[in-house]
Amino acid sequence: MDAMLDTLAASRKLENSGMPGKQAESVVEVMSDAMQNLVTKEYLTAELDRRFGAVDTEFAKVREDAAKSHKSLVVIMMGSALAIIGMQVATLAIILSLLSNVGPLPDAGVSPKELGMPNDADQTAV
């Protein structure tokens, strides 16, 4: 919507201030031509509200999609973590099963003292 100018009232004001009639009419005509591409404050506000409303709607959709993706990612990560824990528990169970079938480990010929560990005799003396 173009801005409106009351050309007759503007021309009369200029004439009343001392401007010759033809000059006043010419000035008002130039002003009117210049205002052809101007818009009113109300039109601009409505247009901005409409356009930004569309942007806000798109952002709301993006936020919603991001929230859904976040939830899916959390579910996937939790499932992966549980799978890793399950594999670790299974590995530990296999190791314990193998160790229970082996029995006591043979003497390697190295005394605990040589390894820097106290032996049983040192502990009972204390």
N, C-alpha and C positions, 0 to 999 in steps of 0.2 A: 504494500500500500504506500503510495506516495504521500509525502508531507504536503499539507494544504496551505496556501497563502491567499489571503483575501486581497486580491490585487487592487480593487477599488479603494478599500480602506487604506492600504499602504500608499497608494498614489495621492490620496487626499491628505494624508499625514505629511508627506513630503512637500506638497503644495502649500499647506498651512505653515510649514516651517520656513517658507520663502523660496522654495525651488520652483522654477518655471514649470508649467503644466506638461509641456512636451518632454522636458528632461525628466520629470518625475515619472511619467508613463514609461519612458525608456529604461530608467533604473529598475522599476518594478518588473518590467518584462524580462530584463536580464536576470533578476533575482528569481523569478518564476521559472525561467528556463533552467537555471542552475539547480533548482530544487526538484527537478523532475526525477532524479535518481536517488533522492533522499527518502528515508523511511521514517515512520513514526516510532516513538519509544515503545508503544504498545505492540506494534507489529514485530519489532526487533526482539522484544522480550518473549513474545509468543513463539517466534521462530526458534530462538535459542532454547527455550524450554522443550519444544518439540524435538529438536535435534539432540540435545543432551539427554532427553528422556530415552531416545533410542539407544544412545551410547550406554546409559545406565542399565538398560535392559540387557544389552549384550554383555556388559561386565557381570551382571548377576548370573547369566548363563555360564560364563567362564568360571566364576567362583563356584557355582554348583558342580560343574564338571571337575574342577580341581579337588573339591571335597570328596567326590565319588572316587576319583583316582587315588587320592590319599588313603581312603579306607581300603581300597583294593590292594594298594601297596603294603599297607600294614598287615593285612591278612596274609599276603604272600610271604612277607618277611617273617611273620610268626610261624607260618607253616615250615619255612626253610629252617628256622631256628630249632623247631621241634624235631625235624628230620635229622639235623646234625646231632642233637642231643641223643636221639634214638640210636643213631649209628655209633656214637661214643659208648653208650650203655651196652650195646650189643658187642662191641669190640672188647670192652672190659669184661663182660661175661665170658667171652671166648678165652681171653687171657687167664681169667681165674679158673676156668674149667681145665685148661691145659696145665696150669700150675698145680692143681689139686691131683692130677694124675701122675705128676713127675715124682713126688715124694721129696725127701730132703736133698738139698744140693750137695754134691761131693765137695770135699775139702780141696781148695785150690792150692794148698801148700803155702799160703801166705798168712802169717799170724795177724790178728787184729791190731797188735801193737805196731807192726810194720805199716799198717794202713792208717795209723794215727788214731785208732779207736781203742777204748779200754776193753780188756778182755774180762771174762766172767770172774776170774780169780781176783783181779784188781778191785772189782766192785764189791765182792764179799768181804774183803779185808777192811773196808772202810766202815 
